[in-house]
């Protein structure tokens, strides 16, 4: 630590437009959409380059490595240099990632593109979230919280939806999706130009100070259960974004890329719906309820792998997505509200580190198990392990809720 005072968040009431937080959410969503555009295209890359299912999950995990590294190294940087410079940097990484995919020249290009995409998502996860929250008027904080989490999940869902339909029904399936996203990134850069800066006296030349995981002491009692629920929910999202398209194509023999994109989109759309319901109940109720619904969704996903049926898979995606959305928004809101303003981006970034660990490590395990047991058996083991984690977290939260009710 140094004696240098941290910049403070200014009150932007006189400077923000009525829809300032909506514009920031659009930027957030565009950036996140680019991170999942390759999802329904992995089958095409496998045909072209001839790699295994394990390599698909490793390529996917390289994205999560980029996210986690960025959050650990610069998760708090926007607290010092300001939100807008970090948003521009995130969009720059998103554009660079698209270019690597456009000029794809083998596995190194895929890894580089995914890693750069992870850098973009890592910057957006912290800075994008707090920008949306800080640009909202006090009477719109609840809506802004939904806008931030919906932009995150909605953007992640729109990526495979866009790419799947373009790959199936438009020419150049490995080129056009990334060209479209580059155009959207250009629009997002223009939007950022007109967003007000919410950090008072930002220091653009501030030195980089990697923080690692940082959770202020006063936030830890809220952070731990929220982060565990996020880990379990993001593990489900990782399964759908990395493995579900292969299951649809290889086990169900459905080779339509648009269908694969829709399956992945359904889990993120359901997450957004779950997030919208969170505002209707206290966070202390939404967290354990979200875990319970997530467990039900995981059981349905496991049943779909056992029975090899698409309707059960979609039902699991919808149910699990709703549970993930309930728990994710409740946890993120609780962590964001409990964190002191000067360390809000750092705390939110730490929350996302845990979440993105959940989206990467278990999925690589699935890829490794697939090499020995096959895709269906590996998926069943995965769903069993994550179900146990979500159940334990939900029971812990429910016990805390009962104890709180007894004290009151």
N, C-alpha and C positions, 0 to 999 in steps of 0.2 A: 504494500500500500504506500502511497505517496501523500504528501501534504496538499496536493492539488485538489481543489474543491470540484466536486462533480457538477456538471451542468444540471440545471433544473428544467422541469417541464413547464412551459409557459401556459398561461390561460389563453386559449385562442378564440375565445367567444366572439371577440370583435372582428376576427380575421377569417374565421371559417365560414364557408358557404353552407347553406342549409343541408346540402347533400355531400358535404366534404368527406364524411366517413364512407359514403357509398362509392364515391370515386376511388378512394383508397382501397376499398374492398374489390373493385373491378381490377385494379392493378395487381392486387394479391392473387385473385383468381386466375388471371392470365399467366402470371408467373408459375403458379402451381400446376396449371394445365400442361405446361411443357414437360413437366417431370414424369408424366404418365403416358404421353403420346406413344412411346415405343411399346407399351404393354401388349396390344393386340398384334404387333408386328414381329414379335420374337419368333413365331413360327416361320415367317418368311426369311428371317435372318438365319434360322437353323437350316433351312433348305439350301440357302446360298453358301453358308460357311461350314455347315456340317458339324456343329457342336452339340453337346449333350444337354439333358435337362439340368444337370448339376451346374453346367456353365451358365445356363439361363439365370439361375438363382444367384450365382456369383456376380454376374453382370448387374443384376438387380441390386445386390448388396453393395456394390461399389457406389451406387447412388446414396445409400444410407450412410456409408463411410464418409462421403463428402458432406452430407448433412451434419453428422455428428461432429466431424472435425471443425466445420465452420462454426457450429454453435459453441464448441469448447474454446476456440481461438478468438472469435470475434462476436460471440453472443451478446456482449454488452457494449459493443463498439458504437452502436447508434445512440446510446445514452450520452456519448461524448461528442461524436462528430455530427450528430443530427440524423433524423430519419430519412430525409430525401437522398443524401449521398449513398446511403446503404441500399435504398430501393433501386437507385440507378445501377449500382454495382450488381445487384441481384438480377436485374433485367439484362445487363451485359453478359453475365454468365449464362443466362437462359439463351440468349442469341448465339453465343459461342457453342453451346451444346447442340443447338439445332444445326449449326454449320458442320460440326463433326459428323452428325448423322447424314447430312446432305452429301458430304464427300466421303462417305463410309468406305474404308479401305481395309476391312478386316476387323478382327477382335480388338486390336489396340484402339481403333477409332471408336468402337462401341463403348469400351471401358472409359475412354477419355470423355466421350459425350455424356455418359451417365455420371461420371465424377463431377463434371462441370454443372450438370443439372442438380446434383446434390449441393454444390456450393450455393447455387441460386436458391434452392428450397431452404437451406439453412439460414441464409440471410433474411429471407421473407418470413420464416416462421416466427422469428423474434420481432424484427422491425416492422413487418407488415401487420402483425397482430396489434402491436401497441399503437401504431399509426392510426389504424381504424378506431381503436378505443379512444385515443386522445383527440381525434377530430370530431367527436360527437358531443353535442350539448349535454349538460347534466341530465335533462329529461329524456334523453335518447340513449343512455348508457346501455340499457338492456337490449335495445335494437342493435346497437353497435357491437355488442358482444356476440349476438347471433350473426351479424354480418361478417365478423372476423372469422368465426369458425365455419360458417357456411361458405365463405370465399375459399377457405382452405380445402374443405372436403368437396365442395362443388367444383372447384378448379381441378382437383385431382380426378374427379369423376368425368369431367368433360373431356379430358385428354384422351382416354381410350375410346370414348364415344365418337369423338371427331375422327380420330385416326382409323377406327374400325370401319366407319362408313366410307371414308375416303379410300381406304385400301380395297374395299369390296366393290365400290360402285364408281370410282373415278380412276383415271390413268395414273401411272407412276406411283404405286402405293408406298414406296420407300422414300419418295421425294416430296410429293404434294403436301402431306400433313405437316412437315417441318417448314415448308414455304409459307403455309397459312399461319403457322405459329409465329414465324418471324414478322409477318405483317401485324399480328396482334401485339407483339412485343413493342413494335414501333409506336403503336397507338398508346400503349401503357406508358412509354417514355414521355410522350407529350402530356399525358394526364399528370404525371409526377411533377412536371414543370410548373403546373398551376396549383399544386397542393401546398398549403401553408406549412412551414416548419414548426414543429411543436416543441423542440428542444431550445430553451433559451440560451443564447450565447454559445452556439455549437463551436467546437474547436476542430476545424477541418484537418489540421496538421497534428492532431493528437496521436501520440505513439500507440502502437498496438500493444495491449496488455492482456495476454491470454489469461483467462480466469479459471479455466476448468469448470467443474460443476460448482455453482454458487447458489445457495439457498439461504437467505437471511434467517437467523434463529427464530424470529417471530413467525415465520411462514412454515416451518418444518412440520408442525402437527397437521397442517392442511395439505402440505405438498406430498407427503409419503403415500397416503391412500389414494390421492388423486393420480399420482404418477403410476402406481401399480395398476389402477384401472385403465389408464391410457396405454400402458405396456400391453395388456391383454387385448384391448380393442385394436390397437395398431398391428398386433400379430395377425389378427383376422384379416385386416386390410392387406397386409403383406402377402398372405396366402392367395388372395384374389388377384392382386396385381402381378404377382410373379408366376403363379402356378395354375390358376383357374383356366386361362386360355388353353394351356396344354391339356388339361383334363377334358375340356369341351371338345378339343380337336381329336385327341388320341383315344380317350375312353368312350366318349359319346359319339364320336365320328361325325361331328358337326364342324365343317371347315369354313363356314361363313365368318369372315372377320368382323362383320357388323354384329353378329350374335355374340361373339366373344367380347366385343366392346360394350354391348348392352349388359352382359352379365356383370362385368366389372363396374360399369356405371351404376348398376342397381344398388350395390353395396354402399357407394358413396352418396347416392341420392337418398337412400334410407338413413344414412348418417345425418344428412342435412335435416331430414324430417325429425329425427330424434332430437337434434339440437333445438329445433323450433319448439318442441314440447317441453324442453327444460325450463323455459321461462314461466311455465304454468305451475311449477312446483318448487318448493325449497331445494337448494342444492344438496342439503343433507339427506333428502329423500331421493333425488335424481341419481346420485352416485350409486347407492346400493341397488336401486331399481334398474339402472342401466346395466350393472353387472349381471343381474338376474336375467334380463332379456338377452344379453350377450351370450350367456350360457345356453339358453334355448336355441339361439341361432347357431351356435357351434354344434349342438347336438343334431340339428337339421342338416348342417353341412356334412357331418360325419355320416348321417343316414344316406345322404345323396351319394357319397363315395362308396358306401356299402351296396346300395341298390343300383348305382350307375344310372341316375335319372336326373334330367335337367330341371324339372319343376321343383324337386326338393332342394337342389342347389340354389335356385333363385329364391325359394322361401327362406333358406338359411342366410342368403346374402341380405335379404330385406330385414329379417328379424335381427340378425347379428349387427347389421348396420345401424338399425334403430337403437339397439342397446349401446353400441359404441358411441353413437352420437349423444345419447343422454349422458353417459358417463364422461365423455370427453369435454363437452361444453360446461357441464357442472364443475368438473375439476379445473379446467382452464380459467373459468370465471372466478372460482374461489381462490386460486393461486394468484391471479392478476390483481384481485381486490386486496388480498392480504399483503402483497409485496409493496415496499416503500417506493414512491415514484422514481427516485434516483437509481433504483436497482430493478425496476420493473422488467425491462427488456432482458436483463441478465437472468432473472428468475424464470421468466417465461421460456427463455432459451434452454435453461436446465430442464424444465418440464418436457420440452420437445426432444431433448437428448434421450431421456428415458423412453419416450414414445417411439422414436426412430430406432432405438436399440431393439424394441419389440417388433418393428416392421422388418428388420434385417436378419438378426441372428437365427430366430426359429425357422425362417424361410430357407436359409442356407442348409440348415439341418434337414429340412424336407428334401432339398435337392440331393444331398448326400445319401439319405436313406433310399431315395428313388433308384439309385444305381444298384442297390442290393435287393430291395423289397418290391420295387415297382411303385408307380405313382399313387395308386389307390391305397396301398398299405401305409405308405409314408404319410399320406394325408390323414389317414385315420389316427396314426400315432400322434401327429401334430395336433389335431383337434382334441384328442384326449388330454394332452399335456396342458394346452391353453384353457380347456374347460376346467381343469383342476385349479389353475391359477385364478381364473375369473370367479370360480365358486368360493375359494378361500378369501379373496378380496371382498366379495360381496357379503360374506358372513361376518368378516371383521367390521365392515362398515355398518351392517345391520345391528351388530352388537353395540357399537358406539352410539347408534341412533337410539336404541332402547335405553342405554344408560343415561343418555342426555334427557330423554323423556321422563325417566324416573326421578332425576335430579330436579327437573322443573315441576 
